[in-house]
């Protein structure tokens, strides 16, 4: 199949762009550290952790989509509902949205911190559940832990941001609307950047943006013939 520009973008290019954004955000954070508020610092760190989290999920060791699709009861986990296109929409979209929240963090400090809190804890819960599921699936093939791509950065980075954010938030004067606004932003990620693309992918079930490797899980379930299987 001819690899058009959209395919190439969804395959690897967007990942390099995202990692580059993470590097830029880290440089901005260290250069502005003494001049910015705590909500801004937390949002900066979130925009750095997202690329690191995606790196673990997609590059080293990679294969998060595989356990995610199995969790969605997909009969072709290399194909849908998470594929290279939805993967790009979800992760790059979330990073851009978080940067927008960062820009306005000083105007909505409590809401911004709620976003940090919910995102980190949600990722930890999700990866723990996925890890337990995959351990049960592959225990007979030698799997000894609940590790899955994304677990390390969930427990080393994201959960600490969430915990610090929660402690900080308890010391602020907050109103219910600020909490709901933070929940709304996270729901925008979940519904707009994950569920809707997944629903469309489930209906189409196109192999155009299928993955070619299941990464970390190759040792337990080798793929035969690449992306057209699953």
WOWO-V18691 format. One record per residue. N is the residue number from 1. OMEGA is omega in whole degrees, 0 to 359 (* if undefined). Layout:
BEGIN
((N:OMEGA) (N:OMEGA))
END
This chain:
BEGIN
((1:178) (2:181) (3:180) (4:185) (5:179) (6:177) (7:181) (8:178) (9:182) (10:180) (11:186) (12:188) (13:182) (14:178) (15:179) (16:177) (17:180) (18:179) (19:177) (20:177) (21:179) (22:179) (23:179) (24:181) (25:178) (26:178) (27:178) (28:181) (29:183) (30:181) (31:183) (32:190) (33:185) (34:185) (35:186) (36:182) (37:179) (38:176) (39:177) (40:179) (41:180) (42:179) (43:175) (44:181) (45:177) (46:179) (47:173) (48:181) (49:180) (50:176) (51:177) (52:179) (53:179) (54:178) (55:179) (56:182) (57:191) (58:186) (59:181) (60:5) (61:182) (62:177) (63:179) (64:182) (65:186) (66:179) (67:177) (68:179) (69:175) (70:177) (71:177) (72:179) (73:179) (74:176) (75:175) (76:186) (77:175) (78:189) (79:186) (80:358) (81:176) (82:175) (83:184) (84:180) (85:180) (86:179) (87:179) (88:181) (89:183) (90:189) (91:178) (92:178) (93:179) (94:180) (95:179) (96:179) (97:180) (98:176) (99:176) (100:177) (101:178) (102:181) (103:182) (104:186) (105:181) (106:178) (107:179) (108:187) (109:182) (110:177) (111:179) (112:181) (113:175) (114:178) (115:179) (116:182) (117:184) (118:183) (119:183) (120:180) (121:179) (122:179) (123:179) (124:180) (125:181) (126:183) (127:176) (128:179) (129:178) (130:181) (131:177) (132:180) (133:181) (134:175) (135:179) (136:182) (137:188) (138:179) (139:179) (140:179) (141:174) (142:179) (143:186) (144:182) (145:177) (146:181) (147:170) (148:181) (149:182) (150:183) (151:184) (152:182) (153:174) (154:184) (155:176) (156:180) (157:185) (158:182) (159:178) (160:176) (161:180) (162:182) (163:178) (164:179) (165:180) (166:178) (167:180) (168:184) (169:181) (170:180) (171:182) (172:172) (173:184) (174:176) (175:185) (176:183) (177:179) (178:178) (179:180) (180:178) (181:177) (182:177) (183:180) (184:178) (185:178) (186:177) (187:176) (188:177) (189:185) (190:184) (191:186) (192:186) (193:180) (194:188) (195:182) (196:175) (197:179) (198:179) (199:179) (200:181) (201:179) (202:181) (203:184) (204:181) (205:180) (206:178) (207:185) (208:183) (209:178) (210:178) (211:181) (212:179) (213:177) (214:169) (215:183) (216:186) (217:177) (218:181) (219:181) (220:182) (221:182) (222:178) (223:178) (224:176) (225:172) (226:194) (227:183) (228:178) (229:179) (230:*))
END
